[in-house]
Amino acid sequence: MSSPQIPMTEPVFRLQCRVIYADTDAAGVVYNATYLRYLEMGRTEMMRARGLPYSTIEKRGLILPVTESYLRYKAPARYDELITIATSLAEVKKVSCRFNYRIVLAREDNTEQLLAKGFTVHACVDRQGKLTPFPEDIRQTMNDLVQKG
């Protein structure tokens, strides 16, 4: 099985966080499902930093549930390491959007080690769960975050 393409296009938002003990498993490494939380942290903080916090979308009666996720684990993260979650908004469609991610660890030699890469796809739905087009102003704001290559 081949890995899907996960390009990181500018603008890329970077969020640093320290691995806490509760994020690790009995082997002393970050538990695999924890990476989905890291993706959410990167995504929500990117949207907030770019002027479109999720709370603004929710006030419009909309939510963006994850409809698809993919993670490729490359190396383990461990307790107390400082990781960086890089997030880019890759695509905005009429009723969905896709975010791409890379999670890296800074090494002492100033290089980065790739820990995981992935993406999430989100549907735009109303409070009743009905698929709903993004309002034009929200879609335009989101499109402004997607760098066309």
C-alpha positions, -999 to +999 in steps of 0.1 A: +000+000+000+014+034-010+014+064+013-009+092+002+007+126-007+008+150+022+023+182+009+029+210+034+021+242+015+026+277+028+014+292+050+023+265+075+014+271+111+037+257+137+028+249+173+052+236+199+041+214+228+058+193+254+048+156+256+032+150+290+034+118+309-003+111+304+003+110+266+026+080+268+019+043+270+035+014+290+064+014+265+072+050+274+063+064+240+034+086+229+003+064+225-008+062+188-043+078+193-027+108+211-014+119+177-050+126+167-052+150+196-020+167+185-035+172+150-066+188+166-044+211+186-025+222+155-057+227+135-076+246+160-047+269+170-039+275+133-075+286+127-075+308+158-042+324+148-055+331+113-086+349+126-112+321+122-115+303+155-137+273+156-160+291+180-168+316+152-179+288+129-199+272+157-217+304+164-230+302+128-246+268+137-219+248+119-195+221+130-166+205+112-165+168+122-136+146+110-148+124+082-114+109+073-080+107+090-047+093+080-015+090+101+019+075+091+041+070+121+078+073+114+095+075+149+083+076+185+080+107+207+087+103+244+078+119+276+091+155+281+102+159+245+093+192+228+075+185+195+063+208+168+030+203+150+031+218+115-003+223+100-015+236+066-049+239+051-045+220+019-080+222+003-114+238+007-143+225-012-180+234-011-188+212+019-155+199+031-119+208+038-086+190+043-057+198+067-022+183+063+002+178+092+038+169+101+049+163+137+086+167+142+112+166+170+140+191+171+173+174+175+204+188+193+222+192+160+194+217+148+179+191+125+143+178+127+133+142+130+099+134+114+077+116+140+044+114+121+027+129+091-010+128+081-042+146+072-077+150+083-108+157+062-137+176+077-173+180+065-193+211+071-226+202+088-253+220+107-264+211+142-287+184+129-258+167+111-269+177+076-242+184+051-241+221+045-221+243+022-196+267+039-210+302+041-193+322+014-174+345+038-160+315+058-150+297+026-133+328+013-114+332+046-104+296+045-094+298+008-071+327+017-052+303+039-046+279+010-016+288-010-022+279-046+010+264-061 
